[in-house]
């Protein structure tokens, strides 16, 4: 890999060329831009800051509703902590077979790396998640101390779950005993020590985000709220992403 990590803060794995490509244009989002997820931000930052200090830190699973700021947390961390040596490598779930080779190249480097898998989920029959399991935990070799994995997903357990999976669950002496199918599906998510949940906003929370975005707006606030709610209805979402899209459209 021909990446100068002293000059490069982020890279993306490109399977066609079999190498990392340095990211030239970073998204400038900061933690202050992420509205409505202050609790998640605080927990996330504590984990990252411990990681940067060389302390024990957990791999992270950010799961929940779309548009709620999960992947934006990673972008904000890169912008806020890049000067402290934080680096991000993004790899698609379809390319996880190459993950071990990517991680092997990071041993001994002075920077601290987040391996970022966005929108991670696996359908029935997919097995590439096994490569991720071995990097998280499960290989005979411990993962490098300067590597942390962070995945975002709309699914809490990442892998598709079916009602029939519960047929093999038994209660023995008051304790749940999962069948092989459930155990296999839970084993990936269990390797993430930190789970952060992101839930849909209600109307009041959505409008609070709108008000923060329109802090300098001196027009009819009630009309603004009505337009914001109508915009959310067309998107079937009251997320922070929707509020920001409404803000950008209003400014045009």
C-alpha positions as CSV (number, residue, x, y, z in Angstrom):
1,X,0.0,0.0,0.0
2,X,1.5,3.3,-1.1
3,X,-0.3,5.5,1.5
4,X,1.7,8.1,3.5
5,X,-0.3,8.1,6.7
6,X,1.5,11.2,7.9
7,X,-0.2,13.2,5.1
8,X,-3.4,11.1,4.5
9,X,-6.2,10.9,7.0
10,X,-8.5,8.5,5.3
11,X,-8.5,5.8,2.6
12,X,-10.9,3.5,0.8
13,X,-10.2,0.0,-0.2
14,X,-10.6,-0.5,-4.0
15,X,-10.9,-4.2,-4.9
16,X,-10.3,-3.7,-8.6
17,X,-6.8,-2.4,-8.0
18,X,-6.3,-4.4,-4.8
19,X,-5.1,-1.4,-2.9
20,X,-6.1,1.6,-0.8
21,X,-7.0,4.9,-2.4
22,X,-6.3,8.0,-0.4
23,X,-9.3,10.2,0.2
24,X,-8.6,13.7,-1.2
25,X,-11.9,15.4,-0.3
26,X,-13.2,14.9,3.3
27,X,-16.7,15.6,4.5
28,X,-16.3,18.6,6.8
29,X,-18.9,17.5,9.4
30,X,-18.1,18.1,13.1
31,X,-19.7,16.8,16.2
32,X,-21.4,20.2,16.7
33,X,-23.3,19.6,13.5
34,X,-24.9,16.4,14.7
35,X,-28.1,17.4,16.3
36,X,-30.3,15.2,18.4
37,X,-27.8,12.5,19.2
38,X,-25.8,14.2,22.0
39,X,-25.9,11.2,24.2
40,X,-24.5,8.9,21.5
41,X,-21.8,11.5,20.6
42,X,-20.6,11.7,24.2
43,X,-20.2,7.9,24.6
44,X,-18.7,7.6,21.1
45,X,-16.1,10.3,21.9
46,X,-15.1,8.8,25.2
47,X,-14.3,5.5,23.5
48,X,-12.3,7.2,20.7
49,X,-10.4,9.4,23.1
50,X,-9.4,6.3,25.2
51,X,-8.3,4.6,22.0
52,X,-6.1,7.6,21.1
53,X,-4.5,7.5,24.5
54,X,-3.6,3.9,24.0
55,X,-6.1,2.6,26.5
56,X,-8.5,-0.3,26.0
57,X,-11.3,0.6,23.7
58,X,-14.3,-1.3,22.3
59,X,-15.1,-2.0,18.7
60,X,-18.3,-0.2,17.9
61,X,-21.6,-1.1,16.3
62,X,-23.8,1.9,15.5
63,X,-27.3,0.6,14.7
64,X,-30.7,2.0,14.1
65,X,-32.8,4.2,11.9
66,X,-31.5,5.7,8.7
67,X,-30.4,9.3,8.5
68,X,-29.8,9.6,12.3
69,X,-26.1,10.4,12.1
70,X,-24.4,7.0,12.5
71,X,-21.8,7.4,9.7
72,X,-21.5,11.1,10.4
73,X,-20.0,10.2,13.8
74,X,-17.1,8.6,12.0
75,X,-16.6,11.6,9.7
76,X,-16.8,14.0,12.7
77,X,-14.2,11.9,14.6
78,X,-11.8,12.1,11.7
79,X,-12.1,15.9,11.5
80,X,-11.8,16.4,15.3
81,X,-9.1,13.9,16.0
82,X,-7.1,13.7,12.8
83,X,-4.4,16.0,14.3
84,X,-4.1,13.5,17.1
85,X,-3.2,10.6,14.8
86,X,-6.7,9.2,14.1
87,X,-7.1,7.6,10.6
88,X,-10.0,5.9,8.9
89,X,-10.0,3.1,6.4
90,X,-13.4,2.4,4.7
91,X,-14.1,-1.0,3.3
92,X,-17.3,-2.3,1.8
93,X,-18.9,-5.5,3.2
94,X,-18.4,-7.2,-0.2
95,X,-14.6,-6.7,0.2
96,X,-14.2,-8.1,3.7
97,X,-12.3,-11.0,2.3
98,X,-9.4,-8.5,1.9
99,X,-9.7,-7.2,5.5
100,X,-7.0,-9.3,7.0
101,X,-4.5,-8.1,4.4
102,X,-5.4,-4.5,5.1
103,X,-5.1,-4.9,8.8
104,X,-1.7,-6.7,8.5
105,X,-0.2,-3.5,6.9
106,X,-1.2,-1.4,10.0
107,X,0.9,-3.3,12.6
108,X,3.5,-1.1,14.2
109,X,2.4,2.2,12.6
110,X,2.2,5.2,15.0
111,X,-1.3,6.3,13.9
112,X,-4.5,4.9,15.3
113,X,-6.9,3.4,12.7
114,X,-10.6,2.9,12.6
115,X,-11.8,0.3,10.1
116,X,-15.1,1.6,8.9
117,X,-17.8,-0.6,7.4
118,X,-20.9,1.4,6.5
119,X,-24.4,0.0,6.2
120,X,-23.3,-3.4,7.2
121,X,-25.8,-6.2,7.0
122,X,-25.8,-9.8,5.7
123,X,-28.6,-11.8,4.1
124,X,-29.2,-15.4,4.4
125,X,-26.4,-17.5,2.9
126,X,-23.8,-14.7,2.9
127,X,-20.6,-15.8,4.7
128,X,-18.2,-12.8,4.2
129,X,-19.0,-11.7,7.7
130,X,-16.7,-14.5,8.9
131,X,-13.7,-12.5,7.8
132,X,-14.8,-9.6,10.0
133,X,-15.3,-11.9,13.0
134,X,-11.7,-13.1,12.8
135,X,-10.4,-9.5,12.9
136,X,-12.7,-8.5,15.7
137,X,-11.9,-11.6,17.8
138,X,-11.5,-15.2,17.1
139,X,-8.2,-15.5,15.3
140,X,-5.2,-17.1,16.9
141,X,-3.5,-13.7,16.5
142,X,-4.7,-10.7,18.5
143,X,-5.7,-7.7,16.4
144,X,-3.3,-4.8,16.4
145,X,-3.6,-2.4,19.3
146,X,-3.8,0.5,16.9
147,X,-6.9,-0.8,15.1
148,X,-10.5,-0.4,16.0
149,X,-13.5,-1.6,14.0
150,X,-16.7,0.5,13.7
151,X,-19.7,-0.6,11.7
152,X,-23.0,1.0,11.0
153,X,-26.2,-1.0,10.4
154,X,-29.9,-0.8,10.3
155,X,-30.0,-4.2,12.0
156,X,-29.1,-4.7,15.7
157,X,-27.6,-8.1,15.0
158,X,-26.3,-7.3,11.5
159,X,-27.3,-10.7,10.1
160,X,-30.9,-11.3,8.8
161,X,-33.1,-12.8,11.5
162,X,-36.2,-15.0,10.9
163,X,-39.0,-15.9,13.2
164,X,-38.2,-19.5,12.6
165,X,-34.8,-19.0,14.2
166,X,-36.5,-18.9,17.6
167,X,-37.9,-22.4,17.2
168,X,-34.6,-23.8,18.5
169,X,-34.5,-21.6,21.6
170,X,-35.1,-23.4,24.9
171,X,-35.5,-22.2,28.5
172,X,-33.6,-24.5,30.8
173,X,-33.7,-23.8,34.5
174,X,-34.9,-20.3,33.8
175,X,-32.1,-19.5,31.4
176,X,-32.3,-19.0,27.6
177,X,-30.3,-21.5,25.5
178,X,-30.0,-20.5,21.9
179,X,-29.9,-23.0,19.1
180,X,-27.0,-23.1,16.6
181,X,-28.6,-20.9,14.1
182,X,-29.2,-18.1,16.6
183,X,-25.8,-18.5,18.2
184,X,-24.1,-18.1,14.8
185,X,-26.1,-15.0,14.0
186,X,-25.4,-13.4,17.4
187,X,-21.7,-14.2,17.4
188,X,-20.8,-11.3,15.0
189,X,-22.6,-8.6,16.9
190,X,-21.3,-9.9,20.2
191,X,-17.8,-9.1,19.1
192,X,-18.6,-5.4,19.2
193,X,-18.1,-4.2,22.7
194,X,-19.9,-0.9,22.3
195,X,-23.4,-0.8,20.9
196,X,-25.0,2.6,20.2
197,X,-28.7,2.8,19.3
198,X,-30.2,5.4,17.1
199,X,-34.0,5.8,17.1
200,X,-36.5,7.7,14.9
201,X,-37.3,11.3,16.0
202,X,-40.7,12.3,17.0
203,X,-42.1,15.6,15.6
204,X,-41.0,17.7,18.5
205,X,-37.4,16.4,18.2
206,X,-37.4,16.9,14.5
207,X,-38.6,20.5,14.9
208,X,-36.0,21.2,17.5
209,X,-33.3,20.2,15.0
210,X,-34.9,22.4,12.4
211,X,-34.9,25.3,14.9
212,X,-31.2,24.9,15.6
213,X,-30.5,24.9,11.9
214,X,-32.6,28.0,11.4
215,X,-31.3,29.8,14.5
216,X,-30.9,33.1,12.6
217,X,-34.3,32.8,10.9
218,X,-36.4,35.9,11.7
219,X,-39.5,35.1,9.7
220,X,-42.7,33.3,10.6
221,X,-41.5,30.3,12.7
222,X,-44.9,28.6,12.6
223,X,-44.9,28.7,8.8
224,X,-41.4,27.3,8.9
225,X,-42.4,24.4,11.1
226,X,-45.4,23.6,8.8
227,X,-43.1,23.6,5.8
228,X,-40.6,21.4,7.6
229,X,-43.3,18.9,8.6
230,X,-44.6,18.7,5.0
231,X,-41.1,18.2,3.8
232,X,-40.7,15.3,6.3
233,X,-43.9,13.7,5.1
234,X,-42.6,13.5,1.6
235,X,-39.5,11.7,2.9
236,X,-41.3,9.6,5.4
237,X,-38.6,10.5,7.9
238,X,-38.0,13.0,10.6
239,X,-34.3,12.4,10.9
240,X,-31.5,14.9,11.3
241,X,-30.6,14.2,7.7
242,X,-34.2,15.2,6.6
243,X,-34.0,18.4,8.7
244,X,-30.7,19.3,7.0
245,X,-32.1,18.6,3.5
246,X,-35.0,20.8,4.3
247,X,-32.6,23.5,5.5
248,X,-30.6,23.3,2.2
249,X,-33.7,23.4,0.1
250,X,-35.0,26.4,1.9
251,X,-31.8,28.3,1.4
252,X,-32.0,27.9,-2.4
